[in-house]
């Protein structure tokens, strides 16, 4: 019999023991594609075995509260701790029913045929799940399917993977939707309307996050578990079903909610493929953007297996700063990350990566940083998205003021970069970039603040 700890590990649940180092979280960009100011000019052309450092003491307390800003421990995520679910058909263990939105079309067709029905009926079911504004959530909404087929579906399948909990509306029209999962955990999804006819749904890929980016509220949670493909897809389906009549057609998807998408790469690719399927949710691949803090092996895989857009959270122009604010950089340095992008994108036609850059006052917003950034992205077809930092409880960082953001943008534009500026959306409901999640008793550690930034952060030493 498989041991309990092994089973929990396979399910993506953290187990804390007395001799193991645990894992927290990446930039959870709650993608608020808001007031984008654009300047366009021609662009110039494993395991963390050595990176996870144990505490000086061999015993790890059951709470992260033992860490502090003065801790010298290099806290890094163990990326293989939470493997993705690779089964082609998602099954709910308690009643052996498949979860329809956890299947690719090929898997759905195979499942339908295994119950003695024709492949054409699989396509009819698929369209009623995702297409023609039906978004079926129970057998009664499967108009046009025969009774025997609907009865089989009712007996052997479930439609949804999420339970709606609440929706909160911000003063700017942004909505934050809270969903409860089968195990009682809660995730958050954000819908951001835009007055130019584009509405974006920002989906989560994990409960919490393991990357421990220091400016991100979700990062304080640590990682609880991966989301299944069904739980990811259902966020977009539910957003359309719940809010399309209020905000209009939802045109864009960004994987910038809770979690590091590439830490859950199997389920994220599966979910993205369902979203862009022409008979599925039918989003344009150019309008489905997956964000990463910089997991290089998974980044390569994504670019080779998925035709959706890529965003990379950069947020620093030196390894020293990025090691501090994004501990994943201790494993995948800036030079490796950027060179990988140069190589992988060199043969792709008209494909640009979006570099996300959260601006932190006195940390990464100097004009010298802007000039370094111009040099760093040379040879990479890209756009740069300057993001206003969104404060949250316990944060040491301060917003860069708007005038300085504009000056920073101008340096980039003069250097030949295409630049966007993203300002806060949904801030008053904790729905803005980096604000998602709910903290528990166990929290990720705060990294030691380098000496030269302590004054800027007003950090206590």
DRENDRENVEX-605069 format. One record per residue (C-alpha): residue in three letters; y, x, z. Coordinates in steps of 0.05 Angstrom, whole numbers, plus 5000, padded with zeros to 4 digits. Layout:
 rest   c2   c1   c3
  Ala    Y    X    Z
...
REM end
This chain:
 rest   c2   c1   c3
  Unk 5000 5000 5000
  Unk 5069 5026 4983
  Unk 5109 5045 5044
  Unk 5169 5003 5064
  Unk 5219 5060 5053
  Unk 5190 5072 4983
  Unk 5194 4998 4966
  Unk 5266 4994 4991
  Unk 5284 5056 4950
  Unk 5255 5025 4887
  Unk 5294 4962 4899
  Unk 5358 5002 4905
  Unk 5369 4992 4979
  Unk 5397 5050 5020
  Unk 5352 5074 5075
  Unk 5383 5117 5129
  Unk 5338 5163 5167
  Unk 5350 5218 5217
  Unk 5341 5274 5167
  Unk 5370 5249 5102
  Unk 5439 5249 5073
  Unk 5460 5180 5049
  Unk 5504 5160 4990
  Unk 5572 5127 4978
  Unk 5621 5113 4916
  Unk 5659 5121 4844
  Unk 5725 5094 4820
  Unk 5716 5021 4819
  Unk 5771 5005 4770
  Unk 5785 4932 4774
  Unk 5809 4932 4705
  Unk 5876 4898 4703
  Unk 5896 4906 4631
  Unk 5965 4882 4643
  Unk 6034 4900 4620
  Unk 6013 4956 4573
  Unk 6071 4998 4547
  Unk 6044 5036 4487
  Unk 6072 5097 4453
  Unk 6031 5119 4393
  Unk 6037 5185 4358
  Unk 5984 5224 4319
  Unk 5932 5256 4364
  Unk 5922 5330 4359
  Unk 5862 5346 4339
  Unk 5387 5320 4746
  Unk 5391 5315 4811
  Unk 5447 5339 4856
  Unk 5402 5388 4890
  Unk 5454 5441 4899
  Unk 5512 5394 4909
  Unk 5491 5352 4969
  Unk 5508 5392 5029
  Unk 5478 5375 5095
  Unk 5519 5367 5157
  Unk 5517 5425 5205
  Unk 5475 5382 5250
  Unk 5406 5365 5222
  Unk 5410 5294 5248
  Unk 5450 5242 5212
  Unk 5478 5186 5254
  Unk 5465 5116 5230
  Unk 5539 5104 5218
  Unk 5588 5141 5174
  Unk 5640 5137 5229
  Unk 5620 5206 5252
  Unk 5657 5234 5191
  Unk 5732 5246 5191
  Unk 5786 5275 5147
  Unk 5774 5342 5181
  Unk 5701 5344 5162
  Unk 5683 5402 5117
  Unk 5619 5370 5094
  Unk 5618 5362 5018
  Unk 5596 5290 5014
  Unk 5563 5276 4947
  Unk 5520 5220 4919
  Unk 5446 5228 4905
  Unk 5445 5198 4835
  Unk 5370 5185 4832
  Unk 5369 5149 4899
  Unk 5377 5081 4866
  Unk 5337 5077 4802
  Unk 5351 5019 4754
  Unk 5302 4963 4745
  Unk 5268 4979 4679
  Unk 5222 4918 4672
  Unk 5235 4882 4606
  Unk 5230 4814 4641
  Unk 5266 4803 4707
  Unk 5223 4764 4756
  Unk 5245 4732 4821
  Unk 5190 4754 4868
  Unk 5190 4694 4915
  Unk 5167 4643 4863
  Unk 5148 4686 4802
  Unk 5200 4654 4759
  Unk 5235 4696 4706
  Unk 5310 4700 4707
  Unk 5332 4682 4637
  Unk 5397 4722 4636
  Unk 5359 4785 4655
  Unk 5323 4788 4588
  Unk 5343 4816 4521
  Unk 5331 4770 4462
  Unk 5267 4808 4443
  Unk 5240 4798 4514
  Unk 5260 4725 4515
  Unk 5225 4713 4449
  Unk 5162 4748 4474
  Unk 5164 4706 4537
  Unk 5173 4641 4499
  Unk 5115 4658 4452
  Unk 5071 4676 4512
  Unk 5077 4603 4534
  Unk 5055 4577 4466
  Unk 5122 4561 4434
  Unk 5152 4582 4368
  Unk 5201 4641 4362
  Unk 5254 4593 4335
  Unk 5255 4558 4401
  Unk 5273 4623 4435
  Unk 5335 4628 4391
  Unk 5354 4557 4408
  Unk 5348 4573 4482
  Unk 5387 4638 4474
  Unk 5445 4602 4440
  Unk 5448 4550 4495
  Unk 5452 4603 4548
  Unk 5509 4641 4515
  Unk 5539 4607 4454
  Unk 5578 4546 4431
  Unk 5612 4535 4498
  Unk 5547 4509 4529
  Unk 5531 4564 4578
  Unk 5473 4524 4605
  Unk 5459 4530 4679
  Unk 5401 4481 4684
  Unk 5348 4449 4638
  Unk 5388 4385 4632
  Unk 5440 4423 4591
  Unk 5390 4446 4539
  Unk 5408 4393 4487
  Unk 5364 4393 4426
  Unk 5303 4426 4457
  Unk 5238 4387 4461
  Unk 5214 4358 4526
  Unk 5153 4403 4532
  Unk 5195 4466 4521
  Unk 5246 4443 4573
  Unk 5191 4427 4622
  Unk 5160 4496 4614
  Unk 5229 4528 4625
  Unk 5240 4487 4687
  Unk 5173 4507 4716
  Unk 5175 4581 4698
  Unk 5248 4603 4694
  Unk 5314 4604 4730
  Unk 5381 4603 4696
  Unk 5429 4639 4743
  Unk 5426 4701 4785
  Unk 5490 4688 4824
  Unk 5516 4634 4871
  Unk 5589 4617 4866
  Unk 5625 4628 4932
  Unk 5700 4625 4921
  Unk 5756 4638 4871
  Unk 5822 4666 4894
  Unk 5885 4661 4851
  Unk 5939 4715 4854
  Unk 6012 4700 4843
  Unk 6010 4732 4773
  Unk 5952 4688 4749
  Unk 5896 4738 4762
  Unk 5833 4706 4791
  Unk 5782 4740 4836
  Unk 5714 4706 4837
  Unk 5666 4719 4894
  Unk 5592 4711 4883
  Unk 5535 4712 4934
  Unk 5470 4746 4913
  Unk 5400 4724 4933
  Unk 5399 4775 4989
  Unk 5465 4751 5019
  Unk 5507 4808 4992
  Unk 5574 4791 4959
  Unk 5604 4818 4894
  Unk 5672 4807 4863
  Unk 5692 4794 4791
  Unk 5764 4792 4766
  Unk 5793 4752 4708
  Unk 5860 4778 4683
  Unk 5900 4734 4635
  Unk 5951 4766 4588
  Unk 6010 4731 4556
  Unk 5991 4763 4489
  Unk 5928 4721 4482
  Unk 5879 4770 4511
  Unk 5841 4752 4574
  Unk 5796 4804 4607
  Unk 5738 4795 4654
  Unk 5724 4855 4698
  Unk 5651 4857 4720
  Unk 5617 4894 4776
  Unk 5554 4936 4764
  Unk 5535 4952 4837
  Unk 5545 4925 4907
  Unk 5591 4978 4933
  Unk 5591 5047 4902
  Unk 5563 5117 4915
  Unk 5617 5162 4886
  Unk 5664 5161 4946
  Unk 5728 5168 4905
  Unk 5781 5176 4958
  Unk 5833 5128 4928
  Unk 5784 5070 4918
  Unk 5772 5015 4969
  Unk 5703 5000 4940
  Unk 5686 5072 4953
  Unk 5695 5061 5028
  Unk 5635 5013 5026
  Unk 5582 5061 5005
  Unk 5528 5036 4959
  Unk 5485 4976 4979
  Unk 5446 4967 4915
  Unk 5447 4963 4839
  Unk 5459 4897 4804
  Unk 5406 4872 4756
  Unk 5424 4859 4684
  Unk 5422 4784 4699
  Unk 5472 4792 4756
  Unk 5519 4831 4710
  Unk 5514 4784 4651
  Unk 5522 4722 4694
  Unk 5590 4746 4717
  Unk 5617 4741 4646
  Unk 5581 4675 4633
  Unk 5607 4645 4697
  Unk 5678 4669 4683
  Unk 5677 4634 4616
  Unk 5646 4571 4644
  Unk 5693 4568 4704
  Unk 5760 4591 4677
  Unk 5763 4585 4601
  Unk 5797 4517 4606
  Unk 5850 4548 4651
  Unk 5863 4616 4621
  Unk 5839 4607 4549
  Unk 5785 4645 4513
  Unk 5759 4707 4550
  Unk 5762 4761 4497
  Unk 5749 4827 4533
  Unk 5699 4854 4583
  Unk 5709 4916 4625
  Unk 5657 4947 4670
  Unk 5709 4969 4720
  Unk 5693 4926 4781
  Unk 5651 4947 4840
  Unk 5606 5007 4827
  Unk 5595 5065 4780
  Unk 5565 5034 4717
  Unk 5529 5098 4695
  Unk 5494 5101 4763
  Unk 5460 5037 4740
  Unk 5454 5057 4667
  Unk 5392 5018 4646
  Unk 5417 4951 4670
  Unk 5488 4964 4645
  Unk 5465 4980 4574
  Unk 5420 4919 4575
  Unk 5476 4874 4599
  Unk 5527 4903 4549
  Unk 5478 4891 4492
  Unk 5472 4817 4512
  Unk 5547 4811 4515
  Unk 5557 4837 4444
  Unk 5497 4802 4413
  Unk 5524 4757 4356
  Unk 5482 4700 4382
  Unk 5496 4718 4454
  Unk 5565 4722 4486
  Unk 5588 4754 4420
  Unk 5643 4799 4447
  Unk 5665 4852 4398
  Unk 5635 4920 4418
  Unk 5706 4948 4415
  Unk 5726 4898 4469
  Unk 5670 4914 4518
  Unk 5690 4977 4556
  Unk 5645 5014 4605
  Unk 5679 5061 4654
  Unk 5651 5122 4688
  Unk 5674 5173 4739
  Unk 5640 5226 4697
  Unk 5564 5226 4702
  Unk 5552 5273 4643
  Unk 5478 5261 4627
  Unk 5486 5185 4630
  Unk 5551 5191 4589
  Unk 5512 5225 4533
  Unk 5459 5171 4535
  Unk 5510 5116 4533
  Unk 5545 5145 4472
  Unk 5479 5151 4435
  Unk 5449 5083 4454
  Unk 5508 5036 4460
  Unk 5565 5021 4412
  Unk 5612 4993 4465
  Unk 5677 5028 4485
  Unk 5679 5083 4537
  Unk 5730 5096 4592
  Unk 5729 5159 4635
  Unk 5765 5161 4702
  Unk 5799 5229 4700
  Unk 5853 5225 4754
  Unk 5865 5300 4761
  Unk 5881 5360 4718
  Unk 5849 5414 4762
  Unk 5780 5420 4793
  Unk 5812 5433 4861
  Unk 5844 5364 4862
  Unk 5787 5327 4828
  Unk 5736 5358 4876
  Unk 5775 5327 4933
  Unk 5792 5258 4905
  Unk 5729 5250 4863
  Unk 5670 5287 4895
  Unk 5627 5277 4833
  Unk 5669 5333 4802
  Unk 5632 5382 4847
  Unk 5571 5369 4804
  Unk 5603 5356 4736
  Unk 5666 5398 4730
  Unk 5725 5379 4686
  Unk 5707 5432 4635
  Unk 5636 5406 4627
  Unk 5658 5333 4624
  Unk 5712 5346 4572
  Unk 5671 5393 4529
  Unk 5614 5341 4528
  Unk 5663 5289 4503
  Unk 5688 5337 4448
  Unk 5618 5350 4424
  Unk 5593 5278 4428
  Unk 5654 5247 4395
  Unk 5662 5299 4340
  Unk 5616 5261 4293
  Unk 5637 5190 4311
  Unk 5685 5157 4263
  Unk 5746 5122 4292
  Unk 5718 5123 4363
  Unk 5767 5139 4420
  Unk 5752 5148 4493
  Unk 5801 5117 4543
  Unk 5821 5166 4598
  Unk 5841 5129 4661
  Unk 5890 5165 4705
  Unk 5908 5134 4773
  Unk 5975 5163 4793
  Unk 5980 5187 4865
  Unk 6048 5209 4890
  Unk 6052 5283 4905
  Unk 5979 5294 4885
  Unk 5970 5288 4810
  Unk 6037 5263 4782
  Unk 6078 5326 4771
  Unk 6105 5344 4703
  Unk 6060 5405 4706
  Unk 6001 5357 4713
  Unk 6026 5320 4651
  Unk 6030 5384 4611
  Unk 5960 5405 4634
  Unk 5933 5337 4615
  Unk 5959 5345 4544
  Unk 5922 5411 4539
  Unk 5858 5385 4571
  Unk 5849 5328 4521
  Unk 5860 5371 4459
  Unk 5806 5358 4407
  Unk 5783 5293 4440
  Unk 5800 5229 4403
  Unk 5830 5189 4460
  Unk 5881 5144 4492
  Unk 5907 5156 4562
  Unk 5917 5098 4610
  Unk 5965 5113 4667
  Unk 5948 5067 4725
  Unk 5991 5049 4784
  Unk 5955 5063 4849
  Unk 5942 5000 4890
  Unk 5946 5011 4966
  Unk 5893 4985 5012
  Unk 5875 4989 5086
  Unk 5861 5059 5109
  Unk 5887 5093 5047
  Unk 5927 5157 5054
  Unk 5955 5155 4984
  Unk 6024 5132 4960
  Unk 6044 5100 4895
  Unk 6081 5141 4843
  Unk 6145 5104 4829
  Unk 6155 5071 4761
  Unk 6210 5118 4737
  Unk 6166 5179 4749
  Unk 6107 5145 4714
  Unk 6152 5135 4653
  Unk 6173 5208 4654
  Unk 6100 5229 4659
  Unk 6083 5183 4601
  Unk 6139 5213 4559
  Unk 6112 5283 4568
  Unk 6044 5259 4544
  Unk 6073 5223 4485
  Unk 6115 5283 4465
  Unk 6050 5324 4468
  Unk 6019 5278 4415
  Unk 5979 5231 4460
  Unk 5973 5156 4455
  Unk 5993 5130 4523
  Unk 5987 5062 4558
  Unk 6015 5043 4625
  Unk 5979 4994 4670
  Unk 6015 4963 4729
  Unk 5984 4924 4786
  Unk 5953 4856 4773
  Unk 5925 4812 4828
  Unk 5950 4858 4883
  Unk 5965 4802 4932
  Unk 5892 4780 4931
  Unk 5862 4850 4933
  Unk 5841 4840 4861
  Unk 5876 4900 4830
  Unk 5847 4966 4807
  Unk 5809 5000 4864
  Unk 5816 4942 4914
  Unk 5750 4905 4908
  Unk 5698 4898 4962
  Unk 5690 4885 5036
  Unk 5681 4940 5087
  Unk 5623 4939 5136
  Unk 5607 4978 5198
  Unk 5581 5036 5156
  Unk 5633 5069 5114
  Unk 5637 5130 5070
  Unk 5670 5193 5098
  Unk 5742 5213 5085
  Unk 5744 5281 5052
  Unk 5786 5338 5080
  Unk 5856 5337 5052
  Unk 5875 5404 5021
  Unk 5931 5437 5059
  Unk 5983 5433 5003
  Unk 5977 5357 4998
  Unk 5981 5339 5071
  Unk 6056 5331 5071
  Unk 6055 5288 5009
  Unk 6002 5242 5039
  Unk 6033 5243 5108
  Unk 5963 5256 5132
  Unk 5950 5269 5205
  Unk 5918 5337 5217
REM end
